[in-house]
């Protein structure tokens, strides 16, 4: 098994990450989440990548920033520092949507570092060997 076979949605996440870097380079570190989201959406349209924006998760009241190609959820932040609550938030979204991969993106940093978050499966829900 190669490394790419072990990485969840390797090609798609590579493409999305490239778009995120482009957005960060264009707007810089002090934009608003909405500005980053608008430019990210424009770039997704330019490469004809399907997405959903500000998607409501069932009746929980939670709203995802983006779901790209029905496979990766993205949560945008523009904060001084990420907190454990930000990680819990995206993990919660992954649990609710049953998606395997999320990207937590804080645009406020000088150098963009999208963080890959993998859904934690409940051991009780796994099939017995």
Secondary structure, DSSP 8 states (H G I E B T S, - for coil): --HHHHSTTHHHHHHHHHHHHHHHHHH-SS--HHHHHHHHHHHHHHTT--EEEEEEETTTTEEEEEEETTTEEEEEE--SS--HHHHHHHHHHHHHHT-SEEEEEETTSSS---EEEE----GGGS---
